[in-house]
């Protein structure tokens, strides 16, 4: 494959990597940030969690920005230009280069997936919506001891019945008793249904995690080509993984299981389908019953990584 690796003379638009938490956003953003002329700041600007940036303290939970306030616009612009130190973190790469005028910033932010259109308008950033099977997300949530934020998501979904009308919001969530699989199915499907509405009006790339993770370096190289990034030896090493963690040394066994946030020592292909061993057949059937139609829409809209055109 060939690639135009000439760096632009003016600052190119940032690349936003977003998707439901535990969908591979950090892994993909770090891979993209191996390209020359890029930098990744690491922290998620719209993360509303404790000690997070929360878009300059303007967010209290999951949010769908449609008309950002002047303060939110300033926070977004400074973050996506790499001049906001509050979005730097230990998960970043080449952060020293982030403010430079010719650097292409890689921004990772799962909580931005409901606001793709607004972020595009304010920052010019091109988004990648990476998705995993909802069962994979459920297995990862369980490993972390997390639960889906249905109390925050369901009210947002009810505000957009034109995009979420096929989801059953009456019998699940908001304190009602239901299974973990059904709750994750609604959480996952609701977030992606809203995101797909933004995909339809932007040049967002919809990317299947299992496709890029399992199909080899050529698939990842094609994504780099689409984004105008230069695939290089660092990219190949990052993609193939050789059992080393983010710091370059072996990852201690105590950090490669349990509640460790990121497993940078695992090869992508090993991650792609291992989750299936963590769910029962009944759970898989239940989660696909809720989220299956949305998964089919994502599969139809995804960017093909082997040369064929997307529909």
PALUMSE-372517 format. One record per residue: x negated, z, y of N, C-alpha, C in turn. Coordinates in steps of 0.05 Angstrom, whole numbers, plus 5000, padded with zeros to 4 digits. Layout:
! PALUMSE-372517
nxx / nzz / nyy / caxx / cazz / cayy / cxx / czz / cyy
X / Z / Y / X / Z / Y / X / Z / Y
...
This chain:
! PALUMSE-372517
nxx / nzz / nyy / caxx / cazz / cayy / cxx / czz / cyy
4983 / 5000 / 4976 / 5000 / 5000 / 5000 / 4982 / 5000 / 5025
4993 / 4988 / 5046 / 4979 / 4988 / 5071 / 4992 / 5006 / 5091
4978 / 5013 / 5112 / 4989 / 5030 / 5132 / 4975 / 5025 / 5158
4990 / 5024 / 5180 / 4979 / 5021 / 5207 / 4971 / 5049 / 5216
4946 / 5055 / 5216 / 4937 / 5082 / 5222 / 4927 / 5085 / 5251
4931 / 5065 / 5267 / 4923 / 5067 / 5295 / 4939 / 5088 / 5309
4926 / 5107 / 5323 / 4940 / 5128 / 5337 / 4952 / 5116 / 5363
4976 / 5125 / 5370 / 4988 / 5115 / 5394 / 4975 / 5125 / 5419
4977 / 5110 / 5441 / 4965 / 5118 / 5466 / 4982 / 5138 / 5482
5007 / 5140 / 5475 / 5025 / 5160 / 5487 / 5035 / 5177 / 5464
5045 / 5201 / 5472 / 5053 / 5219 / 5451 / 5077 / 5208 / 5436
5075 / 5205 / 5410 / 5097 / 5195 / 5394 / 5118 / 5218 / 5390
5143 / 5211 / 5384 / 5163 / 5232 / 5379 / 5155 / 5250 / 5356
5162 / 5275 / 5357 / 5158 / 5293 / 5336 / 5174 / 5286 / 5311
5166 / 5297 / 5289 / 5181 / 5293 / 5264 / 5192 / 5320 / 5256
5219 / 5322 / 5253 / 5232 / 5346 / 5245 / 5238 / 5344 / 5215
5228 / 5364 / 5200 / 5235 / 5366 / 5171 / 5255 / 5389 / 5168
5279 / 5382 / 5159 / 5300 / 5402 / 5157 / 5315 / 5399 / 5130
5331 / 5418 / 5124 / 5346 / 5419 / 5099 / 5353 / 5448 / 5092
5371 / 5452 / 5073 / 5378 / 5479 / 5065 / 5353 / 5495 / 5058
5351 / 5520 / 5066 / 5328 / 5536 / 5057 / 5323 / 5534 / 5027
5298 / 5533 / 5019 / 5289 / 5530 / 4992 / 5292 / 5502 / 4981
5292 / 5482 / 4999 / 5294 / 5454 / 4991 / 5268 / 5439 / 4993
5246 / 5453 / 5000 / 5220 / 5439 / 5001 / 5212 / 5431 / 5029
5224 / 5443 / 5049 / 5218 / 5435 / 5077 / 5189 / 5442 / 5084
5180 / 5466 / 5076 / 5152 / 5474 / 5083 / 5132 / 5456 / 5068
5137 / 5451 / 5042 / 5119 / 5434 / 5027 / 5117 / 5406 / 5039
5140 / 5394 / 5046 / 5140 / 5367 / 5057 / 5126 / 5366 / 5085
5133 / 5386 / 5102 / 5121 / 5386 / 5128 / 5090 / 5389 / 5127
5081 / 5406 / 5109 / 5052 / 5410 / 5106 / 5039 / 5384 / 5095
5053 / 5370 / 5078 / 5043 / 5344 / 5068 / 5040 / 5324 / 5091
5061 / 5322 / 5107 / 5060 / 5303 / 5130 / 5039 / 5310 / 5149
5033 / 5336 / 5152 / 5013 / 5345 / 5171 / 4985 / 5341 / 5162
4981 / 5328 / 5139 / 4954 / 5320 / 5131 / 4946 / 5294 / 5144
4965 / 5280 / 5155 / 4959 / 5254 / 5168 / 4943 / 5258 / 5193
4924 / 5240 / 5198 / 4908 / 5242 / 5223 / 4926 / 5241 / 5247
4919 / 5256 / 5268 / 4934 / 5255 / 5293 / 4959 / 5272 / 5293
4963 / 5289 / 5272 / 4987 / 5306 / 5270 / 4979 / 5335 / 5273
4999 / 5352 / 5277 / 4996 / 5381 / 5277 / 5022 / 5393 / 5270
5022 / 5416 / 5257 / 5046 / 5430 / 5249 / 5044 / 5459 / 5259
5065 / 5467 / 5274 / 5064 / 5494 / 5286 / 5072 / 5516 / 5267
5090 / 5510 / 5248 / 5096 / 5529 / 5227 / 5121 / 5545 / 5230
5126 / 5557 / 5253 / 5150 / 5574 / 5256 / 5174 / 5557 / 5262
5197 / 5567 / 5254 / 5223 / 5552 / 5257 / 5236 / 5560 / 5283
5238 / 5541 / 5302 / 5250 / 5548 / 5328 / 5278 / 5560 / 5327
5295 / 5550 / 5309 / 5323 / 5559 / 5308 / 5328 / 5580 / 5288
5308 / 5591 / 5275 / 5311 / 5613 / 5256 / 5322 / 5638 / 5271
5346 / 5648 / 5264 / 5357 / 5670 / 5279 / 5350 / 5698 / 5267
5332 / 5698 / 5247 / 5325 / 5723 / 5234 / 5310 / 5742 / 5252
5307 / 5767 / 5241 / 5293 / 5787 / 5256 / 5264 / 5779 / 5261
5254 / 5783 / 5284 / 5227 / 5776 / 5293 / 5222 / 5746 / 5292
5243 / 5730 / 5292 / 5240 / 5701 / 5294 / 5246 / 5692 / 5323
5240 / 5667 / 5329 / 5243 / 5657 / 5356 / 5272 / 5655 / 5365
5290 / 5647 / 5348 / 5318 / 5645 / 5354 / 5324 / 5628 / 5378
5308 / 5607 / 5381 / 5310 / 5589 / 5404 / 5311 / 5604 / 5430
5290 / 5619 / 5434 / 5287 / 5635 / 5459 / 5307 / 5658 / 5461
5316 / 5668 / 5437 / 5334 / 5691 / 5437 / 5363 / 5683 / 5443
5370 / 5657 / 5440 / 5397 / 5648 / 5446 / 5415 / 5646 / 5422
5404 / 5650 / 5398 / 5419 / 5647 / 5373 / 5421 / 5674 / 5358
5444 / 5679 / 5346 / 5448 / 5703 / 5331 / 5453 / 5698 / 5301
5455 / 5672 / 5294 / 5460 / 5665 / 5266 / 5459 / 5634 / 5264
5467 / 5624 / 5241 / 5468 / 5595 / 5238 / 5485 / 5583 / 5261
5476 / 5562 / 5273 / 5489 / 5550 / 5296 / 5489 / 5520 / 5294
5510 / 5508 / 5305 / 5512 / 5479 / 5307 / 5511 / 5472 / 5337
5488 / 5464 / 5347 / 5485 / 5457 / 5375 / 5497 / 5429 / 5380
5515 / 5427 / 5398 / 5526 / 5402 / 5406 / 5521 / 5396 / 5436
5523 / 5417 / 5452 / 5517 / 5415 / 5480 / 5498 / 5439 / 5487
5472 / 5436 / 5481 / 5453 / 5458 / 5486 / 5453 / 5466 / 5515
5450 / 5492 / 5520 / 5448 / 5502 / 5547 / 5422 / 5494 / 5560
5419 / 5495 / 5586 / 5393 / 5489 / 5598 / 5370 / 5506 / 5586
5375 / 5531 / 5581 / 5354 / 5548 / 5569 / 5347 / 5538 / 5541
5367 / 5530 / 5525 / 5361 / 5520 / 5499 / 5347 / 5493 / 5500
5353 / 5477 / 5519 / 5339 / 5451 / 5522 / 5309 / 5456 / 5528
5304 / 5475 / 5546 / 5276 / 5481 / 5552 / 5261 / 5492 / 5528
5275 / 5509 / 5513 / 5262 / 5520 / 5489 / 5256 / 5498 / 5468
5275 / 5480 / 5465 / 5271 / 5458 / 5446 / 5248 / 5440 / 5455
5248 / 5432 / 5480 / 5227 / 5414 / 5490 / 5199 / 5426 / 5488
5197 / 5451 / 5495 / 5170 / 5464 / 5494 / 5161 / 5467 / 5465
5180 / 5473 / 5447 / 5173 / 5475 / 5418 / 5164 / 5448 / 5407
5179 / 5427 / 5413 / 5173 / 5401 / 5401 / 5151 / 5386 / 5415
5141 / 5397 / 5437 / 5117 / 5387 / 5450 / 5092 / 5403 / 5441
5096 / 5424 / 5426 / 5074 / 5439 / 5417 / 5062 / 5458 / 5437
5076 / 5464 / 5459 / 5065 / 5480 / 5480 / 5077 / 5508 / 5480
5093 / 5515 / 5460 / 5106 / 5541 / 5458 / 5092 / 5557 / 5436
5076 / 5577 / 5444 / 5062 / 5593 / 5424 / 5080 / 5609 / 5406
5105 / 5613 / 5414 / 5123 / 5629 / 5397 / 5132 / 5615 / 5372
5125 / 5589 / 5370 / 5132 / 5575 / 5345 / 5107 / 5569 / 5328
5085 / 5582 / 5334 / 5061 / 5580 / 5318 / 5063 / 5601 / 5296
5052 / 5595 / 5273 / 5051 / 5615 / 5251 / 5029 / 5609 / 5232
5025 / 5626 / 5212 / 5004 / 5622 / 5192 / 5009 / 5599 / 5174
5034 / 5589 / 5173 / 5040 / 5566 / 5157 / 5035 / 5539 / 5171
5025 / 5540 / 5195 / 5020 / 5516 / 5210 / 4994 / 5502 / 5201
4989 / 5479 / 5212 / 4965 / 5464 / 5207 / 4955 / 5451 / 5233
4929 / 5453 / 5238 / 4917 / 5442 / 5262 / 4932 / 5449 / 5287
4941 / 5474 / 5289 / 4957 / 5482 / 5312 / 4942 / 5480 / 5338
4916 / 5481 / 5337 / 4900 / 5478 / 5361 / 4905 / 5451 / 5374
4913 / 5430 / 5358 / 4917 / 5403 / 5369 / 4946 / 5399 / 5378
4964 / 5418 / 5372 / 4992 / 5413 / 5378 / 4998 / 5406 / 5407
4985 / 5418 / 5427 / 4993 / 5412 / 5454 / 4981 / 5385 / 5465
4963 / 5373 / 5450 / 4950 / 5349 / 5460 / 4970 / 5326 / 5463
4966 / 5310 / 5483 / 4985 / 5290 / 5490 / 4989 / 5268 / 5469
4969 / 5263 / 5452 / 4972 / 5242 / 5432 / 4978 / 5253 / 5404
4982 / 5278 / 5402 / 4987 / 5290 / 5375 / 5016 / 5286 / 5368
5021 / 5279 / 5343 / 5048 / 5277 / 5332 / 5055 / 5303 / 5319
5074 / 5318 / 5330 / 5080 / 5344 / 5320 / 5099 / 5343 / 5295
5093 / 5358 / 5275 / 5110 / 5361 / 5252 / 5124 / 5388 / 5254
5150 / 5388 / 5256 / 5166 / 5413 / 5259 / 5182 / 5418 / 5235
5180 / 5441 / 5223 / 5195 / 5449 / 5200 / 5216 / 5469 / 5208
5242 / 5463 / 5204 / 5263 / 5482 / 5212 / 5289 / 5477 / 5197
5293 / 5492 / 5175 / 5318 / 5489 / 5160 / 5343 / 5494 / 5178
5341 / 5512 / 5197 / 5364 / 5520 / 5213 / 5371 / 5499 / 5233
5356 / 5478 / 5235 / 5362 / 5456 / 5253 / 5380 / 5435 / 5240
5386 / 5438 / 5214 / 5400 / 5417 / 5200 / 5429 / 5412 / 5210
5440 / 5432 / 5224 / 5467 / 5429 / 5235 / 5467 / 5417 / 5263
5443 / 5412 / 5274 / 5440 / 5404 / 5302 / 5422 / 5380 / 5305
5421 / 5363 / 5285 / 5403 / 5340 / 5285 / 5408 / 5322 / 5310
5433 / 5315 / 5315 / 5439 / 5297 / 5337 / 5430 / 5309 / 5364
5436 / 5334 / 5368 / 5429 / 5347 / 5394 / 5399 / 5348 / 5397
5385 / 5355 / 5376 / 5356 / 5356 / 5378 / 5344 / 5329 / 5383
5356 / 5309 / 5371 / 5347 / 5281 / 5375 / 5350 / 5274 / 5405
5373 / 5280 / 5417 / 5378 / 5274 / 5445 / 5358 / 5288 / 5463
5353 / 5313 / 5457 / 5337 / 5330 / 5476 / 5307 / 5324 / 5472
5297 / 5320 / 5448 / 5269 / 5319 / 5443 / 5258 / 5292 / 5433
5276 / 5273 / 5426 / 5269 / 5247 / 5414 / 5258 / 5250 / 5386
5258 / 5273 / 5374 / 5247 / 5277 / 5347 / 5262 / 5261 / 5326
5248 / 5250 / 5307 / 5260 / 5237 / 5284 / 5262 / 5257 / 5262
5286 / 5260 / 5250 / 5290 / 5280 / 5229 / 5288 / 5269 / 5201
5279 / 5286 / 5183 / 5280 / 5281 / 5155 / 5297 / 5303 / 5143
5319 / 5296 / 5130 / 5336 / 5315 / 5116 / 5329 / 5314 / 5087
5314 / 5334 / 5077 / 5306 / 5335 / 5049 / 5326 / 5353 / 5034
5335 / 5343 / 5011 / 5355 / 5359 / 4996 / 5346 / 5361 / 4967
5353 / 5384 / 4955 / 5350 / 5389 / 4927 / 5378 / 5394 / 4915
5380 / 5391 / 4889 / 5405 / 5397 / 4875 / 5413 / 5426 / 4882
5438 / 5431 / 4886 / 5447 / 5459 / 4894 / 5439 / 5479 / 4873
5437 / 5471 / 4847 / 5428 / 5489 / 4827 / 5400 / 5498 / 4831
5383 / 5480 / 4840 / 5355 / 5487 / 4846 / 5354 / 5507 / 4868
5370 / 5503 / 4889 / 5371 / 5522 / 4911 / 5381 / 5549 / 4902
5401 / 5550 / 4885 / 5411 / 5575 / 4874 / 5390 / 5590 / 4859
5375 / 5576 / 4842 / 5354 / 5589 / 4826 / 5333 / 5600 / 4844
5326 / 5586 / 4865 / 5306 / 5596 / 4884 / 5316 / 5619 / 4900
5341 / 5618 / 4909 / 5353 / 5641 / 4923 / 5352 / 5666 / 4905
5359 / 5663 / 4880 / 5358 / 5686 / 4862 / 5330 / 5698 / 4860
5310 / 5680 / 4858 / 5283 / 5690 / 4856 / 5275 / 5706 / 4880
5285 / 5698 / 4903 / 5279 / 5712 / 4928 / 5296 / 5737 / 4933
5318 / 5739 / 4918 / 5337 / 5761 / 4922 / 5355 / 5756 / 4946
5360 / 5730 / 4952 / 5376 / 5722 / 4975 / 5404 / 5716 / 4966
5422 / 5715 / 4986 / 5450 / 5705 / 4982 / 5457 / 5686 / 5004
5473 / 5666 / 4999 / 5480 / 5647 / 5020 / 5496 / 5660 / 5043
5491 / 5651 / 5067 / 5503 / 5663 / 5091 / 5531 / 5651 / 5096
5549 / 5656 / 5077 / 5576 / 5644 / 5080 / 5591 / 5656 / 5103
5586 / 5681 / 5110 / 5601 / 5693 / 5132 / 5595 / 5679 / 5158
5571 / 5667 / 5161 / 5564 / 5652 / 5184 / 5572 / 5622 / 5182
5571 / 5611 / 5158 / 5575 / 5583 / 5154 / 5604 / 5575 / 5154
5621 / 5591 / 5141 / 5650 / 5583 / 5138 / 5663 / 5580 / 5165
5659 / 5598 / 5185 / 5672 / 5593 / 5211 / 5663 / 5567 / 5224
5638 / 5559 / 5220 / 5628 / 5534 / 5232 / 5642 / 5510 / 5217
5644 / 5512 / 5191 / 5657 / 5491 / 5176 / 5686 / 5487 / 5184
5700 / 5509 / 5190 / 5728 / 5507 / 5198 / 5732 / 5494 / 5225
5711 / 5493 / 5241 / 5712 / 5480 / 5267 / 5709 / 5450 / 5264
5702 / 5440 / 5241 / 5697 / 5411 / 5237 / 5712 / 5401 / 5212
5738 / 5403 / 5212 / 5753 / 5394 / 5188 / 5751 / 5364 / 5182
5743 / 5349 / 5203 / 5740 / 5320 / 5198 / 5717 / 5314 / 5180
5697 / 5332 / 5179 / 5674 / 5328 / 5162 / 5674 / 5345 / 5137
5690 / 5366 / 5137 / 5689 / 5385 / 5114 / 5717 / 5388 / 5101
5735 / 5369 / 5106 / 5762 / 5372 / 5096 / 5765 / 5373 / 5066
5745 / 5363 / 5051 / 5747 / 5363 / 5022 / 5736 / 5388 / 5010
5727 / 5407 / 5026 / 5717 / 5433 / 5016 / 5738 / 5454 / 5016
5740 / 5470 / 4995 / 5760 / 5491 / 4993 / 5750 / 5516 / 5007
5759 / 5520 / 5032 / 5749 / 5543 / 5048 / 5768 / 5567 / 5045
5791 / 5563 / 5033 / 5811 / 5584 / 5032 / 5807 / 5605 / 5011
5793 / 5597 / 4989 / 5791 / 5615 / 4966 / 5762 / 5624 / 4960
5745 / 5621 / 4979 / 5718 / 5628 / 4974 / 5705 / 5638 / 5000
5686 / 5656 / 4998 / 5672 / 5666 / 5021 / 5687 / 5686 / 5037
5675 / 5695 / 5059 / 5687 / 5714 / 5078 / 5698 / 5738 / 5064
5682 / 5750 / 5046 / 5689 / 5774 / 5033 / 5706 / 5771 / 5008
5714 / 5746 / 5001 / 5729 / 5742 / 4977 / 5711 / 5742 / 4953
5722 / 5749 / 4930 / 5707 / 5751 / 4905 / 5705 / 5723 / 4893
5681 / 5715 / 4887 / 5676 / 5689 / 4874 / 5649 / 5690 / 4861
5642 / 5670 / 4845 / 5617 / 5671 / 4831 / 5594 / 5662 / 4849
5570 / 5669 / 4841 / 5546 / 5660 / 4856 / 5544 / 5630 / 4857
5551 / 5617 / 4835 / 5549 / 5588 / 4833 / 5568 / 5575 / 4853
5593 / 5585 / 4853 / 5613 / 5573 / 4871 / 5606 / 5578 / 4900
5596 / 5602 / 4906 / 5589 / 5608 / 4934 / 5565 / 5590 / 4943
5545 / 5587 / 4926 / 5523 / 5569 / 4933 / 5533 / 5541 / 4936
5551 / 5532 / 4918 / 5561 / 5505 / 4920 / 5574 / 5500 / 4947
5590 / 5519 / 4957 / 5603 / 5515 / 4983 / 5583 / 5516 / 5005
5565 / 5535 / 5005 / 5544 / 5538 / 5025 / 5528 / 5512 / 5027
5519 / 5502 / 5005 / 5503 / 5478 / 5003 / 5518 / 5454 / 5012
5543 / 5450 / 5002 / 5559 / 5427 / 5008 / 5567 / 5427 / 5038
5574 / 5451 / 5048 / 5582 / 5453 / 5076 / 5560 / 5445 / 5095
5537 / 5455 / 5091 / 5514 / 5449 / 5108 / 5508 / 5419 / 5107
5508 / 5408 / 5083 / 5501 / 5379 / 5081 / 5523 / 5361 / 5091
5548 / 5370 / 5089 / 5570 / 5354 / 5100 / 5567 / 5351 / 5130
5561 / 5373 / 5143 / 5558 / 5371 / 5172 / 5533 / 5355 / 5179
5511 / 5359 / 5165 / 5487 / 5344 / 5170 / 5491 / 5314 / 5167
5506 / 5306 / 5147 / 5511 / 5278 / 5142 / 5526 / 5265 / 5165
5542 / 5281 / 5179 / 5555 / 5270 / 5203 / 5535 / 5262 / 5224
5514 / 5278 / 5227 / 5493 / 5271 / 5246 / 5476 / 5248 / 5235
5471 / 5247 / 5210 / 5455 / 5225 / 5198 / 5467 / 5198 / 5205
5494 / 5197 / 5205 / 5507 / 5172 / 5210 / 5503 / 5161 / 5238
5495 / 5178 / 5256 / 5492 / 5169 / 5284 / 5463 / 5170 / 5294
5444 / 5175 / 5276 / 5416 / 5177 / 5283 / 5400 / 5161 / 5263
5373 / 5160 / 5267 / 5356 / 5147 / 5248 / 5343 / 5166 / 5228
5358 / 5187 / 5222 / 5349 / 5208 / 5203 / 5344 / 5196 / 5175
5322 / 5205 / 5163 / 5315 / 5197 / 5136 / 5327 / 5219 / 5117
5343 / 5210 / 5098 / 5353 / 5229 / 5077 / 5335 / 5226 / 5053
5323 / 5248 / 5045 / 5302 / 5247 / 5024 / 5309 / 5265 / 5001
5308 / 5254 / 4977 / 5313 / 5270 / 4953 / 5287 / 5284 / 4944
5287 / 5311 / 4943 / 5263 / 5326 / 4936 / 5253 / 5318 / 4909
5271 / 5316 / 4889 / 5261 / 5310 / 4862 / 5249 / 5282 / 4860
5258 / 5264 / 4878 / 5247 / 5237 / 4877 / 5219 / 5236 / 4887
5214 / 5248 / 4911 / 5187 / 5248 / 4922 / 5168 / 5266 / 4906
5179 / 5288 / 4895 / 5161 / 5306 / 4881 / 5153 / 5296 / 4853
5172 / 5282 / 4840 / 5167 / 5274 / 4812 / 5157 / 5245 / 4809
5160 / 5228 / 4829 / 5153 / 5200 / 4825 / 5125 / 5192 / 4832
5108 / 5212 / 4840 / 5080 / 5206 / 4844 / 5073 / 5200 / 4873
5046 / 5198 / 4877 / 5036 / 5194 / 4904 / 5045 / 5169 / 4918
5050 / 5148 / 4902 / 5060 / 5123 / 4914 / 5086 / 5127 / 4929
5103 / 5144 / 4918 / 5129 / 5149 / 4932 / 5124 / 5163 / 4958
5106 / 5183 / 4958 / 5100 / 5197 / 4983 / 5087 / 5178 / 5003
5070 / 5161 / 4993 / 5056 / 5141 / 5010 / 5076 / 5123 / 5024
5097 / 5116 / 5010 / 5118 / 5099 / 5023 / 5132 / 5113 / 5046
5136 / 5139 / 5043 / 5148 / 5155 / 5064 / 5129 / 5155 / 5088
5103 / 5159 / 5083 / 5084 / 5158 / 5105 / 5085 / 5132 / 5120
5087 / 5110 / 5105 / 5089 / 5084 / 5117 / 5113 / 5082 / 5135
5136 / 5092 / 5126 / 5161 / 5090 / 5141 / 5158 / 5106 / 5168
5143 / 5128 / 5167 / 5140 / 5144 / 5191 / 5116 / 5136 / 5208
5101 / 5116 / 5200 / 5078 / 5107 / 5215 / 5054 / 5127 / 5213
5053 / 5142 / 5191 / 5032 / 5161 / 5186 / 5011 / 5149 / 5167
4987 / 5158 / 5169 / 4965 / 5148 / 5153 / 4960 / 5165 / 5129
4966 / 5154 / 5105 / 4959 / 5168 / 5080 / 4929 / 5168 / 5076
4918 / 5190 / 5068 / 4889 / 5193 / 5066 / 4882 / 5211 / 5043
4856 / 5217 / 5040 / 4847 / 5234 / 5018 / 4859 / 5262 / 5020
4862 / 5272 / 5044 / 4874 / 5299 / 5047 / 4903 / 5299 / 5037
4917 / 5277 / 5043 / 4945 / 5275 / 5034 / 4946 / 5274 / 5004
4929 / 5259 / 4992 / 4929 / 5257 / 4963 / 4923 / 5284 / 4949
4904 / 5298 / 4961 / 4897 / 5325 / 4949 / 4921 / 5344 / 4953
4934 / 5344 / 4976 / 4956 / 5361 / 4981 / 4979 / 5355 / 4962
4984 / 5329 / 4957 / 5006 / 5322 / 4940 / 5001 / 5329 / 4911
4977 / 5324 / 4901 / 4972 / 5328 / 4873 / 4970 / 5357 / 4866
4961 / 5374 / 4884 / 4957 / 5402 / 4880 / 4938 / 5407 / 4857
4918 / 5424 / 4862 / 4898 / 5429 / 4841 / 4897 / 5459 / 4834
4919 / 5473 / 4838 / 4920 / 5501 / 4832 / 4909 / 5518 / 4854
4906 / 5507 / 4878 / 4896 / 5523 / 4900 / 4918 / 5528 / 4920
4917 / 5551 / 4932 / 4937 / 5559 / 4952 / 4930 / 5548 / 4979
4945 / 5557 / 5000 / 4942 / 5545 / 5026 / 4916 / 5551 / 5039
4902 / 5572 / 5030 / 4876 / 5579 / 5042 / 4853 / 5565 / 5029
4858 / 5549 / 5008 / 4836 / 5534 / 4995 / 4825 / 5548 / 4971
4830 / 5573 / 4966 / 4820 / 5587 / 4943 / 4842 / 5590 / 4922
4835 / 5600 / 4899 / 4855 / 5603 / 4878 / 4876 / 5623 / 4887
4901 / 5618 / 4880 / 4923 / 5635 / 4887 / 4924 / 5658 / 4867
4922 / 5683 / 4875 / 4923 / 5705 / 4857 / 4949 / 5705 / 4841
4947 / 5714 / 4815 / 4971 / 5714 / 4799 / 4993 / 5732 / 4811
4985 / 5753 / 4825 / 5004 / 5771 / 4837 / 5020 / 5758 / 4859
5011 / 5735 / 4869 / 5024 / 5721 / 4890 / 5038 / 5696 / 4881
5038 / 5690 / 4855 / 5049 / 5665 / 4845 / 5075 / 5669 / 4830
5088 / 5693 / 4833 / 5113 / 5697 / 4820 / 5129 / 5716 / 4837
5153 / 5725 / 4827 / 5169 / 5744 / 4842 / 5179 / 5733 / 4868
5176 / 5748 / 4890 / 5188 / 5741 / 4915 / 5169 / 5727 / 4934
5148 / 5716 / 4924 / 5129 / 5700 / 4941 / 5145 / 5678 / 4954
5142 / 5675 / 4981 / 5158 / 5656 / 4996 / 5152 / 5628 / 4989
5126 / 5621 / 4986 / 5119 / 5593 / 4980 / 5098 / 5592 / 4958
5102 / 5574 / 4939 / 5083 / 5570 / 4917 / 5067 / 5544 / 4922
5047 / 5546 / 4939 / 5032 / 5522 / 4945 / 5013 / 5514 / 4922
5011 / 5532 / 4902 / 4993 / 5526 / 4879 / 5007 / 5510 / 4857
5032 / 5505 / 4860 / 5047 / 5490 / 4838 / 5048 / 5461 / 4845
5043 / 5444 / 4825 / 5045 / 5416 / 4829 / 5074 / 5408 / 4835
5078 / 5389 / 4853 / 5106 / 5381 / 4859 / 5123 / 5373 / 4835
5111 / 5358 / 4817 / 5126 / 5350 / 4794 / 5136 / 5373 / 4777
5120 / 5395 / 4777 / 5128 / 5418 / 4761 / 5151 / 5433 / 4774
5154 / 5430 / 4800 / 5176 / 5444 / 4815 / 5202 / 5428 / 4812
5200 / 5402 / 4809 / 5223 / 5385 / 4813 / 5247 / 5392 / 4794
5241 / 5398 / 4769 / 5262 / 5402 / 4749 / 5261 / 5429 / 4735
5242 / 5446 / 4742 / 5239 / 5472 / 4727 / 5263 / 5490 / 4731
5278 / 5486 / 4753 / 5301 / 5504 / 4759 / 5323 / 5503 / 4738
5324 / 5481 / 4723 / 5346 / 5478 / 4704 / 5345 / 5499 / 4682
5322 / 5510 / 4677 / 5319 / 5531 / 4657 / 5331 / 5558 / 4667
5336 / 5560 / 4693 / 5345 / 5585 / 4704 / 5375 / 5588 / 4707
5390 / 5566 / 4702 / 5419 / 5566 / 4704 / 5432 / 5562 / 4676
5455 / 5574 / 4672 / 5470 / 5569 / 4648 / 5486 / 5542 / 4651
5495 / 5532 / 4629 / 5510 / 5507 / 4630 / 5536 / 5511 / 4646
5549 / 5534 / 4643 / 5573 / 5539 / 4658 / 5568 / 5540 / 4688
5546 / 5552 / 4695 / 5539 / 5554 / 4724 / 5534 / 5526 / 4735
5520 / 5509 / 4720 / 5515 / 5482 / 4729 / 5541 / 5467 / 4733
5559 / 5469 / 4714 / 5585 / 5456 / 4716 / 5600 / 5466 / 4741
5600 / 5492 / 4745 / 5615 / 5503 / 4768 / 5603 / 5495 / 4795
5577 / 5495 / 4797 / 5565 / 5488 / 4823 / 5568 / 5459 / 4829
5568 / 5442 / 4808 / 5572 / 5413 / 4812 / 5601 / 5407 / 4818
5619 / 5423 / 4808 / 5647 / 5419 / 4814 / 5652 / 5422 / 4844
5639 / 5442 / 4856 / 5642 / 5447 / 4885 / 5626 / 5427 / 4902
5601 / 5422 / 4894 / 5583 / 5407 / 4911 / 5578 / 5379 / 4902
5589 / 5371 / 4879 / 5584 / 5344 / 4868 / 5590 / 5321 / 4887
5613 / 5321 / 4900 / 5619 / 5298 / 4918 / 5599 / 5296 / 4941
5590 / 5318 / 4952 / 5570 / 5318 / 4974 / 5543 / 5308 / 4963
5536 / 5317 / 4939 / 5511 / 5308 / 4927 / 5511 / 5278 / 4923
5534 / 5267 / 4915 / 5536 / 5238 / 4911 / 5533 / 5224 / 4938
5543 / 5235 / 4959 / 5540 / 5222 / 4986 / 5511 / 5222 / 4994
5497 / 5244 / 4989 / 5469 / 5246 / 4996 / 5453 / 5226 / 4979
5459 / 5224 / 4953 / 5445 / 5205 / 4936 / 5448 / 5176 / 4946
5473 / 5170 / 4955 / 5478 / 5143 / 4964 / 5464 / 5137 / 4991
5460 / 5158 / 5007 / 5448 / 5154 / 5034 / 5417 / 5157 / 5033
5406 / 5165 / 5011 / 5377 / 5172 / 5011 / 5359 / 5148 / 5016
5336 / 5154 / 5026 / 5315 / 5134 / 5030 / 5302 / 5128 / 5003
5302 / 5103 / 4996 / 5290 / 5095 / 4970 / 5259 / 5095 / 4972
5246 / 5106 / 4953 / 5217 / 5109 / 4955 / 5202 / 5089 / 4938
5216 / 5069 / 4928 / 5202 / 5049 / 4911 / 5208 / 5020 / 4920
5214 / 5017 / 4946 / 5215 / 4991 / 4958 / 5243 / 4979 / 4960
5262 / 4988 / 4944 / 5289 / 4977 / 4946 / 5303 / 4987 / 4971
5321 / 4971 / 4982 / 5334 / 4979 / 5007 / 5356 / 5000 / 5002
5359 / 5018 / 5021 / 5381 / 5037 / 5020 / 5407 / 5023 / 5026
5429 / 5033 / 5015 / 5455 / 5020 / 5021 / 5463 / 5023 / 5050
